[in-house]
């Protein structure tokens, strides 16, 4: 991608301790996602810019499927030109491509003008937004992963601290399983009235 920084602003690639980023806290409340082992090489995010760059890389890595779990389609991350451009290229460039989104607070998402939500209405055959099921509890996690094994995970959506990995399907497998289970359980949302699925 043109203009994409080669390093996160924090500039570190290291062996990360998940406990330092609150990832173990997420597991105590749910039998779902378990953070990667401390032995895994991960990149750490600590700032909004880090999260934006990581999200850009994850989204750009998707070939046919991009999955998001978010509180309210966080505008600081997803209502940005870099994300809407990548999402548009993905779904318009491949008739089989899909973007799936589990949202915790649809009311808050609908309360602001959101360019990605507007695009989702126009491309409803390729972008599906559903409410998170009750089984996910009240964990305010935020994550995004692609079908190529890239992901960014933040245990708390109100913080930028998180971890990201590129092209490592093994590390994203647990996250994918949690999402797939919640996706099957979730009812298609009613508040956006997309009129599909």
N, C-alpha and C positions, 0 to 999 in steps of 0.2 A: 504494500500500500504506500502510495506516495506520501511523504511527509510524516510517516509513522516513526516515532522515536525508536531507537534501537535498544534502549534500556529504560526501565522504569525510573522515575525521578528519584526514588530511594537508591537505585543503582545496585541492588544486592541480589545475588542468587546464592542461596544457602540451604543448609539442612534445617528445616523449620520445626520447632516444637509446637504442635497444634494447640497445646494448652495456653501458649502465650497469646493466642489470638481468639480465645474463647470458643474454639471449635469443640473441645470436650464438653463444654456446657450444653451445646446443642444436643449431644447424645444422651445426656441424663434425662431429658424430657421426652425422648422418643426412641423407639427401636429402629428408626430409619437410618439416615446417613451417618456413617462413621468416618471421621476424618482420616486422611492418609497417615501412614506410619511416620514417626519422626525421622526415619531413615530415608524418606523419600526427598529427592531434590525438588524443591518447589520455589516459585518466585513469590515474594511477599508483597502485598499491597498495604500501604499505610496512608495514602492521600487520595483525594478525588481523582487527580490526574492519573495515578497508578491504576485505579479501578477503571477509568475510561479507556486507557490503553489496553489493559487486559481484556476488557469486554470487546473492544474493537478486534483484537486478535482472535478471540474465541469465535465471534460472529463471522469474521472473514474466513475462518477455517471450515465452516459448515459447507457441506456439499449438497445435502438434501434435507437435513433436519437440524433445527436449532430450538432448544428448549429453555424456557426461563421460568424461574420461580421468584416472585417479587411481592413486596407489600402493596405497591400502588403504581407499578411501572415507573419507578423513580425517575422523574423528569431530568435530574442532573446527569443521569446515565443514559436513559433510553429515549428521551426527547431531545436528541442531539443529531445534527446533520450526519455525522459519521455513522451512527447506528441506522438511521432511516435509509441512508444510501446503500449500506451493505444489505439490509433486509430487503430492500426493493430489488437489488440486483439478484439476490438469491431466489426470490419467488418468481420474478419475471424471466429469469434466465433458465429456469428449470421447471417444467410444468408439474413435476412430481415433488418439488420442494415444499416444505411446510415449516411454519414457525408456530410453536405451541407455548402458551403462556398460562401459568397458574397465578392468579392474583388474590391477595388476601383482602384488600380493601377496595372494592370496586367503586364505592361511593366517592372516595377520595380521588380515585383515578379519573372519574367522570367530572369532578368539580373544577378541573383546570383544563384549559385548551392544550391538548397533547397531540403533536403532529403524528406520532407513531400510531396512536389510537385512530386518528382520522384516516391514516393510510390503511389500517387494518379493516376499517369499514369498507373501503373501496376494494380491497383484495381479500375479501372474506373467504374466498375459496382456498386460500393458502395460509391465512393467519387465523388462528383459533385462540380465543381468550376465554378461560373458564375460572370460576371461583374455586379457591382452595377448599377441599373438603374438610369437615370437622376432624377427621382422623389425623390431620397434620398438626392439630393443636394450635396454640397461640404463639408458636415460635416465629419470630420476625426475622427469618433467614432470607438471604438473597443469593441466588446463584444462577448461573447460565452455563450450559454445556452444549457442545456440538456433536455431530455424529462421527467426528474424526478423533474423539477422545480428548478434546480441549475443554477446560472449564475454569471458571472463577467462582469461588465460594466465600461468602461472608456470613459468619454465624449471627451477626447483628446488622440489620439493614440500616441502623442509625449510626453505624461506624464504618470507616473505610478499611479497617484492618481485615485482611483476608489472605487467601492463598490462591494461586493460579498455576496451572500446568498445561503444557501444550502436547498434543498428540500422544497421550498416554491413556489408552482405553482402560487399562487395569485400574488406574486410580479413579476414574470417573464411574466405574461400574456400580458401586453402591449408591451413588447419587442418582444414576440413571434408574436403578430399580425402585428407589423411593418415588421418583417422579412418575414413573410408569404406573405404579400402584395408585398414586393420588389422581393421576389423569383419568384412569379408568373409573375411579369412584366419583370424580367431580361431575356435577351436572353442568351442561352448557349454560353459561350465564344468561340471564334474562335482561339485565339492565341496559346493555348496549343495543339490544334488538337487531342483531346482525341478520337474523332470519336464516340461519343455516345450522346444520348438525343438530 
